[in-house]
Amino acid sequence: MEQISVNSLKTAKVSTAGPGATLFEVAEVMVANRYSCVLIEAEGCPLGILTERDVVGLLLKTQVDARLLERPV
């Protein structure tokens, strides 16, 4: 079987947000760019990844409380 490197599969364009960005701001970027996740970083260091699954899980857990969309991620 042929070996495939992860470098050949990676996405070249990555969207990032700072830890102070709101969920609404990050969700807008995700929808506008058709991204399923956004890298959360501070000073060039990755802190984590916010995924569609994270957003949907939060909305279900909180019964879609719109105020959460304005809180920092």
C-alpha positions in Angstrom: 0.0 0.0 0.0 1.3 3.5 -0.9 2.3 5.7 2.0 0.5 9.1 2.0 2.0 12.0 4.0 -0.3 14.2 6.1 1.4 17.2 4.4 -0.2 16.2 1.1 -3.7 16.2 2.8 -3.5 19.2 5.0 -5.6 22.4 4.4 -3.3 25.3 3.4 -5.8 28.0 4.4 -6.5 28.0 8.1 -8.8 30.4 10.0 -7.8 31.5 13.5 -9.4 33.4 16.3 -8.2 34.8 19.6 -9.4 33.5 22.9 -11.4 36.7 23.4 -13.5 36.3 20.2 -17.2 35.6 20.7 -18.9 32.4 19.6 -21.0 34.5 17.3 -17.9 36.0 15.6 -16.2 32.6 15.1 -19.5 31.0 13.9 -19.8 33.8 11.3 -16.3 33.0 10.0 -17.1 29.3 9.9 -20.3 29.7 8.0 -18.9 32.4 5.6 -15.9 30.2 4.7 -17.6 26.8 5.0 -15.1 25.8 7.7 -15.9 23.0 10.1 -13.5 24.3 12.7 -11.4 27.3 13.7 -8.0 27.3 15.4 -8.0 29.3 18.6 -4.6 30.9 19.2 -2.8 33.5 21.3 0.5 35.1 20.3 1.0 32.5 17.5 0.5 29.6 19.9 -2.4 27.2 19.4 -4.7 26.9 22.4 -7.3 24.6 20.9 -9.8 24.0 18.1 -13.4 25.1 18.1 -15.5 22.7 15.9 -19.0 22.5 14.6 -19.6 19.7 17.1 -18.6 22.0 20.0 -21.0 24.7 18.8 -23.9 22.3 18.3 -23.3 20.5 21.6 -23.2 23.8 23.5 -26.5 25.0 21.8 -28.2 21.7 22.7 -26.9 21.8 26.2 -28.1 25.3 26.8 -31.3 25.0 24.8 -30.1 27.6 22.4 -29.7 30.6 24.7 -28.8 33.4 22.3 -26.8 35.3 25.0 -24.1 32.6 24.8 -23.3 33.7 21.3 -21.8 36.9 22.6 -19.5 35.3 25.2 -15.8 34.8 24.5 -14.9 31.3 23.2 
